[in-house]
Amino acid sequence: MAQAPLGLLMPHPPAIIEGIGHDERQIASRTVEACEQASAIVDAFAPDTVILITPHGPVFNDAVAIMATPTLAGDFSRFGVPSVRLSVPVDLALARAIIRQAQAENLPMISIDATQAQQYRIRPQLDHGALVPLWFIQKPKAPPRPIIHLTYGMLPGRTLFRIGQAIRKAAEHIGRRVVFVASGDLSHKLAASGPYGFDPAGPPFDHQVVEALTGDWGEGSHHLAELFHLPAKQLTHAAECGLRSIQTLIGFLDGDAVIGECLSYEGPFGVGYAVMVMRTASGREPRTSLLPLIEQDAGTAHADRKPEAHPYVLLARKSLETYLRKGERLKNQGDLPVSLFADPKACFVSIKKHGSLRGCIGTLEPATANLAQEIIANALSAGLRDPRFPPVAESELDDLSFSVDVLSVPEPADRSKLDPEKFGVIVRHGRRSGVLLPDLEGVDTVERQLSIALQKAGIRPDEPFTIERFTVDRYQEKES
């Protein structure tokens, strides 16, 4: 029987590192002491590998990133102390196993090796979200344990949960004894005197998270499931960065008879810092998977899909179904709306499976004679030629949901004219360009929107780039 892993939730304020924080470290002394206690627990557990997921590595909108370089190093030069640094080996065998498992389950994950890092203009390094927990766990003077470095994507919680499950399967498959560290701060809106101000949503959010993770996870299953159904508006007001890490951790520990213990919680600078340990209780029966509860309100049943789907969406679905079932391209139907043939228009077709992205391809300028042909072509490309995913199989069709975004003509803009809820964005530098659609889950600030678009384009933030904005008319099925 595989050894049950250990789970940790740890914050990442650089001020709690000796040599960086001075008075701040003393103010957050409870967090420092709890991190030291967590380190001792890891030492006693003696893992082969430390798996860590952070909010501050290379964030992709539609995939979890896993570093696949032999070593990773980082320092705190961003915080004025370049001499405080850490270098650790990467468990490449486990990284490859995780990628294989994700691919087998059609889960969105991208491996960042030297080639991909160059393509995306990413420096393979330890970000501060990884450095702070690892500083305590790895103890810089001791031989460092191999790590797996993950950065969560802006994905639905249930997708991150399933990715956590897949990571666990991969670790068990190759016999790794692992500790999973979810790096993340809680609300940044706890105090008017803090750098981010106060919001009434902040304290209740922190209380809900800590309470849900504390105690017997079997008895508290409904509290855990509620962490996957929190309204986006509440999360925006709470200004948290740790929930997606936590959702992945919950998936990783799914099925275990977990007892969660809060070693400390405080908000000394108006930011919530929780240090928690999740152990598997000895002699306890495994608990039922949490996934059905998570999916209960997620609209996962194909039978519940709205029959009155918009003709644009039905055309996208019919395009892919016709190709997969008959091996031929869909010919235009006579009963389609006239608007589909009036003018050429650009569009994106997105496909989801159980709430997770399964493919998304589009055009910024019309490439065909009319919108009908544009939708037909982009639906085929989204289902068969998105390089992030294997081609859709006929057996998956009933589990898919489609959406069509019809684009306005892009117009020049600057940061002051952007609104990620209303406008999509295009960034360009030379021949490189990146695009992000509007109104995406988790993309709630202009800086976040631009950061993701630049990353997709492989444009560094310090390079000059132009900005264009556009609106979309979105037509979508209920997610399956």
N, C-alpha and C positions, 0 to 999 in steps of 0.2 A: 504493500500500500504506500502511495506517495506521501511524503512528509508534508503536512499542512504548512502553508507559508505564514508569514507574519506581515501584518499591515500597519503602516504608520501614516498619520497626518502631521505634517510639520510646516510651520510658516517660513518665510524667507526674507526677513528684514536684515540687510547687511549690518545694521547697527548692533546686532547681538553678537557679532564676531569680534573676538579679542583683537585689538590692534586697529579696528575701524571705529566701533562705537566707544564712547568714553562715558559721559554722563548718561547717554541714552541706554547703554548696556546695563547700567545700574537701575535705571527706571524700569527696564524690562527684565528684571532679575528672575522673576518667576518663569518667564519663557526660557531664559538661558538655562536655569536649573532643570527644567523639564526636558529640554533638548539633550542635556548631558545624561539625564535618566534614560531617555529613549536610546541614546548611544550605547549605554550599558546593557539595555535589553537586546539590542542588535548583537553586541559582542557575545552575550550568553547564547543567543540563538545560532550564531556562527553560520551565516548564510554563505553559499557559494558565490552568489551574485546579488547585487543591489539593483532592483528595478525602480526607476524614478520617473515620474511624469510631472512636467513643469508647465506653467502658463507662459514662460518667457523665452523659450527657444524659438525656432522657426515655425511660426503659426501659419497653418494653411486653413483656408475656409472650409475645405471639403475633405480633409484627410488628417490622420494622426501621423506625425513625422517621427521616425526612429533613426537615430544616428548609427551609421555602419562604417565608421572609420576605426582603425586599430586602437587609437587613444584619443582622449579628449582632455583638454586643459583649459583653464580659465583663471582670471584674477579679478581683483576689485578695483581696477584702474578707473572705472566709471565712477567710483565712489572715493577717488583720491588716494587709494592705497594699492598701487600696482605690485608691491612686494608681497602682498598676501595672495598666494596663488595655490592651485591644486592641479595635479595631473593624475589621471586614472586610466586603466586599460578598459576597453570595451569587450564584452562577451559576444564576439562575433558569431559564434555557433548558435547562441540563444537568439541573437538578433535575426539570423537567417531563419531559424525555426518559427519565430513570431511572424515574420513576413509570409512564410509558407502557409501558416495557419490562417492568417488574415485573408490571403488570396483564396484559400479553399472555402472560406465562408463568405466571400465577396464583400469583405469589410474594407473600408477606405483607409489605406495606410501607404505611406511613401517612405522608401528607404533612402537616406541621405548618405551616399558614399562620396568619394572624392569627385567622381564625375558629376553626380547630381548636385553636389555643393557648388561646383563651378558653374553649372548650368543655371542654378537659381541664385547665384551670387551670395551664397551662404558661407560664413566662416564656421567650420565645425569646431565648436567650443562649448565650454560649460557656461551657461547663463547664470545670473545670480539666483534664479529660482531653483537651480540645481546645486550651485556652489554652497549656499548657506546650509541646507540640510546635510550635504555630503561633508562639509567641514567638520560637523559634529560626528557623523557616522563613521567617516573614513579615518579620522585622526591623522592629520598630515604627516606625522613622524613615523607612523606605522606603515607596513606594506599595504597599499590600497587594494581593496577587493574589486574585482571586475564589476562593471555596471552596464545597465541598459538605460539609455537616455531617450525618453519620449517627450514630445510636445503635443499637447492635445490640440485637436482641430475644432473649429466652430461648428460642431456637429450636434444633433439631438442627443439628449442624455441617454436614451435607450441604445443608441448606436455606440456611445462610449462604454456603456455597460457591457455590450456584447464584445467589444474590443478587449475589455478587461477579462472576460471569460476566455477569449481566444489566447491572450497572453498566458493565462494560467495553464491552458491545455498544452501550449508549446513548452513551457517550463517543465511540466510533468513528463511530457513526451521524451525529453532528453535528460531527465533525471536531475534537474537543478533544484537545490534547496535555496529558496529565494525570500527576500524581504521586499515588499512593495511599498514605496514611499510616495504618497500623494503630497506634492508641494503646493501650497496655496495659502494665501491670507484670506480672511473672511471679509466682512464689510469694511470699506474704507470711509464710512460715513457715520462714525460713532460719536464724534464730538465737534462742536463748532470751533474749538480751538485747534483741531487737527488740520493737516494740510489740505484735506478734501472737503472739510465742512461737515455738517450734520444733516442726516435725513432720517425721518421717523421709521423708514423701512430697515435701517441698519441693525439696531439692537435685536429686533424680533428675528431677523434672518439668522444672526449668529446663534441665538438661543435655539432656534429650530434645528440647525445643523448639529450643534453639539449634543442636544438632547436625542436626536435621531441616531447618532453614532454611539451613544453611551448605553451600556447595559447589554442585555441579551438580544441579539439581532433576530432571533426566531420570534420572540414575543413582540419585538418592535418592528416587524416587517412592514406594517402599514406606514409607520413613521419614515422608514427608509424609502419606501416607494414614493412618498410625498415629495422627496427631494428631486424627483424626476418630473414633477408636475407643477413646479413653481412658475407663476406668471412671469413672462419676460419683463414686464414693466416693473415688477417687484425687484427683480435681479438688477435691472438698470439703476434703480434708485438706491439699492443697497451697495452698488459699486464693488462687487466682490470679484476675486480672481481665482478662487479655489474650488468652486463647485464642480467644474468639469473634471478636475483631478480626482475629486471625491467620488463622482459617479463611476469613473473608471476603476477606482479602488473597490467600490462595492461590487462591481461585476467580477473583479479578480477574485474576491473572497466568496462569491456566490456559492451556496450549497454548504458552506462550512457552518458549524455551530460556534459562531463568533461571539465573544464577549468584548465589548468596547469599553475602554477606560480613558477618561480625560485626565491627563497628567497636569495640565494647566490651561487656563483660558484667561486672557486679559486684553484690554484695548488701550495700552498706555499712550499711544500717539494718535488716538482716534481711529486706529486700524485694529481689527480683531485678529488675535494670534491664538490659535488652538494647537496644542500638542497632544495627540491622542495615539493610543496603541490598540490594535485589534488582534486578539489572540484567539486561536481555536481551543475551545474548552475540551479537555481530555475526558474520554468516556461518554461523550454526548453524541446522540444520533445526528447525522447530517440533516440540515433543514431543507425545506422545499425551496426550489429556485424562486427568486424574486421576479423573474422576467414576466410571468403572466400579470402580476400586479402592476408592473411598470407599463405594460402594453394595454392595460385595461381601458385607459382613456385616450389611447394613442391612435384610434381609428385604424387598427391593423387588419380588420376583417375585410376581405375583398367584397364580401356580400353586402357590406354597409356602404360601398362606394355610391355616391349620388348618381342615379340613372340619368339625371338631367344634365350631364356634363356638357360643357360648351362645345359646339361643333369644331372649333380649332383643336381642342384637346382630343376629341374623338378622332380627328384626322391624324394627329400624331400617333395615337395608339394604333389605329388601323394601318398606318404605314409600316410600323415595325412588325405587327402581327402578320400582315400579308407577306412580308419578306421571309419571316422565320417559318411560316407554315406552308407557303407556296413557292418560296424561292424566287419571287419576282417583285419588282417595284410596283407600288400602288399607282394605278392610273386614276386621274382626276374623276370624281363622281359628279353627275349632273345635278344632284340635289344639294350641293354645298352652297353656303351663303355667297351672294354676289360679292361681298366685301373681300373674299379670298382671292378674287380675280381682278379686282379693280386696279391696284397699283402694286409694283414691286415694293416689298418691305423687308427689313431685317428682323430676325427673331432668334430667340434661344429656345431650345427644347430641353427640359430637365426631366430626368427619370429617377424616381425613388423606389426603394424596396424596403418595406417595414420601417419607413421613416428615414432611412439612410440613403444618401446620394448613390445612384447606380450608374449615372452618366449625365453629362451636360455638354452640349455643343451648340454653338450659335454663330451668327454672322453680325458684324457691326454695320455692314452695308449690304444691300440686296445682292444676291449672287444668282438669282433666277428671275424668271419673267413675272412671277406674281407670288403672293403670300402663300397660296396653297402649295406650290412647288417648294417654296422655302421651308415650310413646315415638314413636308414629306422628306426632303433631303436631310434636314437637321435631326429629325427623329431617328432616321437610319444611322446617322453619324453618332448621335448620343448613345444609341443602343449597341452599336457594333464597333465604333472606332474611337471612343474616348480612351486615350492611352493610359489613364489611371486605373482602368478596370478591364477585366476580361469581357469578351462579347456576351451580350445577353443570350441566354438559352431559351428555347421555346417553353421549357418547363417552368420558367420564371414568370411568364407573362401575367398570370392571374395574381401575382404578388406585387405587381408594379403599379405605380401611379404616375401620371404624366402632368406636366404643366408647360404652358407656352407663354413666353414673354415677347410681345411685339414691341420693338424699339422705336422711339422717336429718332429723328436725325440728331446726332451728337452735336453739341455746341461748345465752344471754348469756355473755360471756367477757371476759377482759382479756388483756394480753400474756403474763402468767405462765402462762396456761392454753392457749396455742397451741403447736402442733407442726406445721410445714408438711408433714411427711411423713404425719401421721395425720389432721389436721383441715383442712378447707377453712375459709375465712374470709369473712365478710360485714362490710363497713364501711358506716355510714350517717351522714349529716348532712342533716337536713331531708328533702327529697324525693330527694336524691342517694344512690345506693348503688352499691357495687362488690363483686363476688364473685370469688373465686379458688378453684379446686378444689385438693384436697390432692395431694401426691406428684407434683409437676410437675418436669421436668428443669430444673436450674439454680436452683430456688427452695428453698434449703436452710437459710434462716434466717428467724426470725420477722420481722425488720426488712425483709428483702427481700419477704416475702409481703405484709406490710402496705403497703409502698411501692407495689407493683404494684396492689394492690386500691384504694388511695386514688387513684392516678393514673387508673385505669379509671373511678372514680366522679367524677373532677373535684373531689376534696376535697383542699385543701392540708394538709400535715402539721401546720400550726399551728392549723388549725380543730378545734373539738371534734368528736369522732365516737364512735359506739358500735361495739362489736365483738360479733359472734356467731360461733360456730363450729359445724361440722357434720362428720359423717363420711359416707363414701360406700361403697357396694358397687360395685366397678368390674368391668365385663364388656367384654372387648375382643377384636378380631381381631388376628392378626399384622399388623403394619404393611406396607402395600404401597408 
